[in-house]
Amino acid sequence: MTNTDQIAPGLNVLIVDDEANIRKTMSYCLAAEGHTVVGVSNPTDAIGEVRRKAFDLAFVDLRLGDEDGMELLPRLTTESPWTKIIVITGHASIESVVEAMQRGATDYIVKPFSTDQLKLISRRVGRIRELENEVASLKEGLQRLGPEESLQSACTGMQRAIKTARKAAPSEAIVLILGESGVGKSVFARAIHHWSLRSSRPMSVVSCPAIPPDLLESELFGHAKGAFTGAVRDYPGRIAACEGGTLFLDEIADITAPVQAKLLRFIQDKEYERLGESVSRRADVRIVAATNADLERMVSEGRFREDLFYRLNVISLTVPPLRERREDIPAMAKEFLAYFGKTNHKRLSGFTEEALQALQDHAWPGNVRELRNAVERAVILSSGNTVDTNDLLENTHQSPTSISLGDMVPLTAVEEQHIRRVLAKAASLQEAADILGIDQTTLWRRRKTYGI
């Protein structure tokens, strides 16, 4: 059996044909393959279905009674650009096939066709969707290229978190990952997706603080063309893009009240609307969220919805800070050293005993992220075969925290330091913005300017 003949994971399939018997026969055949099938008889119902639900595959008859199936193709492509469209025709000609491809079709099938042909097409499309998901994962991996952080630890608290993640992964429950900035919450989120039954489907990562507050709603739920200035085309949004998979909301405490309300509705009903539309859509997406904030305190202060908090807090796990798992530091540092030595074309045999002790004695307020950066800088600037304390001290103790009011430095340096300190202590971006006396959008621009 070839790769294309292997049974694909379950697809969402739409059949558009005005003959009820054909719809029924195709539905039985495809459902027996493990696919979820919806059949409609006309273009209007077809558009209504793709607006409510994401489909991987659509079979479209070119003759739909008095209506032309060819006219439906570009509309389907606009509404659901990832759907693979197979046209059904009783009179295939080179001209009609070329036109169908130009309008968005992926392939065609000629009446009368056999059930084996349907199975073969669905398996090939399933394989294509798998490859597309793999490519998307690889692209995301390239964007965050770095040493793999393994979920292994000698720390009891870390082992407890890993055990909880493994137990929760096969379920459909929302998982809330708690922990300080830089402890590796995103590593846990990706592991949960990988261990889940959705691992063959896409995972989308949304860093809530990294997106301007006024654009986050559009990024998550999508928008219609003309919904706001700059919306020159329809955008499906991250939720639609990871249909059947996992949506990871990093630092969820930073979402605004309107987005909180819309997210709550999606979690409860699996329904949402794109910005600028009134059409309700459905999506089968699992939520994993993470935060370094005290959500319970934010709820008591009225800055986070209580009902959303309880929806998110079905299963929670806490990732301990690096200072509480010092026994893991030597192994992690050596892994980072091997990776950055290779990427920087340096042969380093390891750390001196004094350097390893210095690593274990450091407070690591930036947690694993700080350790990673410290080792990377030490590798780049080291001149010997091993990393010693001078390499580490030279790179880990120089920071902008030494600036004081009245120092002969630019005003921007003072502003950067103050923003960094407030962000380090504030529970969320909104709290930091309130303390600084600016709105979240302005704070987002400042963070982008200073690389915070």
N, C-alpha and C positions, 0 to 999 in steps of 0.2 A: 504494500500500500504506500503510495507516494504521500508527500507532505500535503499536497492539495486535496488528496482523497480522504485524509483523516477528518473525523468528525470535529467540527469547530465548536467552540463554546457557544452557549445559547445567544442568539441574536434577536433583536426586536425587528420584526418584518412587517411591512405594509404591503397589502395587495390591492391594486386599483384596477378593477375589471367589472364591466356592467353585467356579466353573465354570472348568476348566482352559483350555478353548478361548478364553474371553473374556480371561483373563489373558495367554495367548500372543499373541492378536491385538493387544491394547492394548500389550503390551511391544514388539512389532515396530514398531508405529506410532510410539511415543514414542522408542524407541531410534534410529529413522531421523531423528528431529528433533535428535539429539545429546544426549538425556537418559540418565542412568543409572537403570535400572529394576529394582526388586525386586518379585516377586509372591508373595503368600501366600494361603492359603485360609481362614484362621480368625483370630479376635481374639487368641488366645494368641500365635500366631506374629507377628501384626502388632505387638503390644506388645514382643515380643522384638526385632524388627527396629529399632523406633524407640529402644530402649534401647541398641542397639549402634551406631546410625548416625543422623545428622541428615538429615531429609527436608524438601525444600521443598514438595512437593505429594503428597497422598495421595488416591487414588480408593477409596471405600469403598462396597461394595454393602450396601444396607440389609437384604437377606435372605441370610444366610450359613448355608445348611442349617438346622440346628435352632437356630442362634444369631441374635440380633438385632443387626444392624450399628449400630442407633441407640444401643445401650448402649456401643458401642466409642468413639463420638465424644468424649465428655468425657474418657475415659481417654487418647486420643491427644492431646487438647488439653493435658492436664496434663503428659504426658511430653514433648511437643514443641510448645510454645505458638506457635512461628513457622510451623509447617506449615499450608499452606492445604489444607483438606479439601473434596473434591468428592464428594457422595454420588451413588451410582448407584441408580436405582429403576426398576422396571417399572410401577409404579402411582402416579404422582405425584399428590398432592393438596395443596391449600393447607395442610391441617392437618399433613401429614407434613413438608412443606418448612419450615414455620414451626418445627416441633419440632426439625428437624435444625439449622436456623440457631441456635436457642436453645442447642443442645448443642455448638455449635462449628463447624458447617459453614460454608464460604464460599460455595458454590454447589451446584447439582445438575445432573445429566444423566439423561435418560430413555432407557431401552432401547426399541427398538434405536437405537443412535447410530452416526454415521459417523466415519470416521477424520479427516475435516475438522473435526468438532466437537472431537475430542480435541486436534488440533493447535491450534485456536483457543484452547481453555481453557489449554493449557500455555503458549502464548505470552502470554496475558493474565496468568497467574500469574507468569511470568518477568519481565514488565514491572513487576508489583507488587513483586516481590522487589528489583528494581533500584531502584525508587523508595524502598523502605524502607531500603535500604543508603545511598542518597543522603541521606535524612533523617537517618540515624544519623551520617553523616559531617558533615553541616551542624551537628547538635547538638554534636558534639565540637568542631567549629571555633568555634562560639559560646562554648564553655566556655574555649577558649584564645585568645579573640579578640585579635588583635594584628597588627602588620605582618608581611606575608609575608617570610620569609627565603629569598631565592633562592640556588640552588646555583651561583653564579658567583664566580670568584675569579681574581686575578692571581698567587696564591701557588702555587708548584709543588707543595707538599705537599697543599694543598687540591684542586688539580686532579687529583692522583693518587688521592685518596680518591673524588672524584666519578666518575672513570673506572672505578675498581673497582666502585662502586655500580651504575653503568649496566651493566657487564658481568654482574654477579651477579644483577641484578633479574629477568631473564627465566627464570632457572633456579629449581629447587626447593630449592637449597642454603640451609642456615641461614647467616645473616650476623651476625657479631659486630662491633658498632661500639664502638670504643675512643676515649676522650678525656676530658679534664677536665670537671668540672661546668660547664654553661653554654655549651659550644662549639657546640651545635646537633645533638646526636646524634639527637634525635627528628625533626628536619627531614630528616636522611638516611633514617631509618626510613620516614617517610611517602613520601619520594621513591621508595624501593625498591619499596614497595607500588604506588605510582602507575605505575611503569615496568614492573611485573610483569604476567604473564598473569592474575593474580588481582585486578586493579584494580577489576573490576565487583562483586567480593564484599566483605564487610565487613572492616574493620581494627579491631582492638581494642587499646587501649593500657592496659597495666597498669604503674603506677609502684610497683615493689615496696616502696620505703621508705615510701610514703604509706599503705600498708595495714597495720594491726596484724599482727604475725607470726602470731598465732593465728587470724587470719581469712583470710590469703592463700591457703591451700589451698582453702578453700571458694570464694573469689572466682574462682580459676582453674578448678577442676574441678567446682564446683557442690556442692550438698548435697541430701539428702532431708529431707522434713519430719520434725522431731523428732530430727535428727542431733545437735543440741546446743541448749542453752537459747537461745531466740530464733528458732530455725528453725521458723517457723510455717507455712511452705509450701515446696514444692520450688523449688530455684533451679538453673537449668541450668548456670550458670558461663560465664566468658568464652570458654573454648575452644569450647564448643558454639555460643555466640552468633556466632562468626566462622567458622563452617563454610565451607570453600572459600576462605577469605580468609587474612589475616595476623594473627598475634598478636605484638605488640611488647612485650617484657619490658624495661622501663627499669630500670637499676641492678640487674641480675640478681644481683650479688654479695651482695645483702642477703637472699636467700631462705634459709630455714632448711634444715637437713639433711633432715628428712622430705619437704619440698616438692622439694628437689633430687632425691631418689630417685624421687618420683612423676613429676617432669618428665622425668627420664632415660628412664623406661619409656615415657612418651608419645612422646618423640622417636624411640625405637627401634622401637616397635611400633604407634604411632598409637592406642594403647589407654589407657584410664584408668577409674577408678571415682569416682563422686561420693561425698562424705563421707557416711557412714551407709548406704551401699549396697555390695553385693557383686557387682553386675551390671557386667560389663565393657562399656564403650562405645567406639566408634571415632569419630574425627573427622579430616577432611582439612584440616589447618591448617599453614601455613608459619610458622616461628619466626624472628623477628628480635630480637636481644638487644643490650643496650648496657650499658656499665659504665665508671665512672671509676677502678675499682680494678685492682690488679695481680693478675689471677686466677692467674697462674703462681705467684706468691709465696703466695697463699692456698692453692693446692693443696699446695705444699711444706710449709706450716704445718698442713695437715690441716683447714683451714676451708672448703674447697670440693672437691667430688668430682672426682677426676682424670678419671674416665670421662665425666662430664658436661661437663667443660671441653673434652675432645677432640671430643665431639659438637657442642658449640657453635662451636668454633674451626675450622669448615670453611673459611669465607672471612671474613677479618677486614680491617677498614679502620680507620685511625687518623685522627681529625679533629684537625688541629693547633690549638693554643690561639691566641687572638686576638693575643697578643704576638708570635707567629711569622708572622703575616699582616697586618702593620701597613699594607701597601699597600692592603688592603681596607677599612680603617677609615673613610676619608672617604666613600666611596660608601655604606657601611652606615649611617653616622651621618646622611647626607642622606635616606636612605629612611625611617629612623625619625623624623627631623624632619618630613618631609612628612606621614607618617601621624598623628603625635601633634599636629601643628599643625591638621590637619583635624578630628580627633576632639575637640580642645579649643577649636575655633573661633578659632584664632589664625593670623594671616597673618605668617609668618616667612620672610624671604628666604634665610636660610641661616646659616652660621657665619662669624665673623670669622676671618682667617688665624691669629691667635693662638690662637683656640679650637680650630681644626682641628689645629694643631701640638700643643696640650695633649692632645688626644684621642690623637694618635699617640704621644706621649711617655709616656702613662700605662701602668702595668704590666698593668692589667685582669686581676686574679686571678679575677674572676667571669666573664671572657670575654664572649661576645656578650650573655648575659643582663644582665651589669653595664652594658655599653654601652647596651643598650636602655633600662634603667631610668634611667641617667644622663641620656640625652636626653629621656626622658619628663618627668622632674622639672625639667629645665632649661626645657622648653617651658612647663610649668605655671607656673613662678615667674618666667620672663623678663618684662621690662617694655618692651623695645625691639623693633625689627623684626628684629634678628639676635641670635643666641646668642653671647655673648662669654665670655671666661675667667672673669669674676666669676660668671656664671650656673653654669658648670661647677664651679668651685671650691666655690661655696656648697653644691652638692648632692652632689658626689662625695667630698668629704673629711670630711664629717660622718658618723661611724659610732660604734658602741659600743665601738671598740677602745681608747679612751683610759682606760678604767676600770682602776684599780690596786687591789690589796688595801689595805684601810684607808681608801679614799675614802669620803666621806659619801654613800653611795648605798644603796638597798635591797638586801637579800641576793639577791633575784630577779635584779637587774641583773648581779650578779657571776656568778650561776649561768648566766644566758643567755650571757654573754660566754665563759665557760669551755666551755660545750657547743658554741658556735659554733667556737671554736678547735680543740677536739678533733675535731669533725666534719670540719673543713677538712683536718686532717692524717691522719686515720684512713683506712684502705683500704676499710672497709665499716662499716655500722651495727653489726654484731656486734662488731667491733674497738673502735669508739667506746664501745659499751655496757660492754665489758670494762674499758676504761681508766677509765671513769666509775664503775665498781662498781655498775651497775644493769642490769636486764634490758632486752631490746629493746622490750618493750611499754611500760615506764616511759619509755624514751628517746623512743619514738614520741609519748607523751602530752606530754612536755616540748617536743618540736619543734612539736607542734600549738599548745601554749600560747604559745610565743614566736614562732610564725610562721617557723620556720627551714626 
